[in-house]
Amino acid sequence: MKFLFLEPFYGGSHKSFAQGLVYHSNHKIDLFTLPARFWKWRMRGAALHFLKKIPPLKNYNGIIITDLMSLSDFKALCKEKCPPTLVYFHENQLTYPLAPGEHKDYQFGFTDITTALSAEMIVFNSRTHLDAFFSILPDFLNMMPEYRPEWVIEEIRNKTDVLYPGCSFSCKKNNSILQKTVPPLIIWNHRWEFDKNPTDFFSGIDAVLLKGLDFRLSILGENFQNVPKEFIAAKKRYKNRIVQYGYIPSRDEYLRMLGEGSIVVSTAKQENFGISVVEAIRLGCIPVLPHRLAYPEILPEAFHKEFLYVNQSDFIEKLANIISGHTNFDHQRTVLSRAMERFEWKNIIELYDEKLEILAGML
């Protein structure tokens, strides 16, 4: 079958997901994209752009879009019959945290709602994300002074499911995940933005330094606009410990760096899945993650107490314990690496292809 994939924010997890689906699917998927910047304008205007750039829709059995685009606008303005559409929610604007000094623009939340209503099929990237969306949706609708469309809750829920995004990783350049360098290398591989909470990360690093522990840093991840002040300060403060500062364009080099890592850390305030963390754990990094968001869903429950922290002091304690080397984590490293295999594209692509076949049957 043949599908059209419209991605208005082609970067980070959106890019990783789109590339993986197109490459691994047994179906033919034509991908059209826009650069990963100005997300608010993408939600407002991406539909208008794609309407004039895509081939005739009669060529396709179905359409795939992600959440940073108004599907209702696209369908309303489309001059030909629109094939059935699947919308994949990487994030949503009802639950996404506000940047410091930013005020809530409720129109983006309503765009998510009308996009979901316009879709024939909806997929969230984790159960945590789906539950968060539906837990806040009634309160969001209740902000309306009258004529609240409460019917939309069940309308959306009845066509919603969860499918984890596939991950692509290779251990070829890392013959043994246990061959870690000394001193340990701490990996930060998240977007350089407020919702990934770099303030708490660097504060934790400072606290570990005060304990006299030795380590190195790889500060990875994409930065789409200006470099946040926390990262500028960190480059000066940890300069002799920093192995890599900034995004690595080469996929092979990025995976090689993860393979050298000993620990992967997240202090995120917002994370609906965590592809970067899954990749790092698969390549042998011990995780130190908050006991919130999607992380308890990703990490096997047997490891929650050991590697999920509940507050900043617990974060510092767990991180310091791993860096100190008093405990040998080789067994946990091996078991956790194998546990991440379930997220590999080759192990879940059939679920996506089945969804697409059901979608095409709605034509």
Secondary structure, 3 states (H helix, E strand, C coil): CEEEEEEEEECHHHHHHHHHHHHHCCCEEEEEEEECCCHHHHHHHHHHHHHCCCCCHHHCCEEEEECCCCHHHHHHHCCCCCCCEEEEECCCCCCCCCCCCCCCCHHHHHHHHHHHHHCCEEEECCHHHHHHHHHHHHHHHHCCCCCCCCCHHHHHHCCEEECCCCECCCCCCCCCCCCCCCCCEEEEECCCCHHHCHHHHHHHHHHHHHCCCCCEEEEECCCCCCCCHHHHHHHHHCCCCEEEECCCCCHHHHHHHHHHCCEEECCCCCCCCCHHHHHHHHCCCEEEEECCCCHHHHCCHHHHHHHEECCHHHHHHHHHHHHHCCCCCHHHHHHHHHHHHHHEHHHHHHHHHHHHHHHHCCC
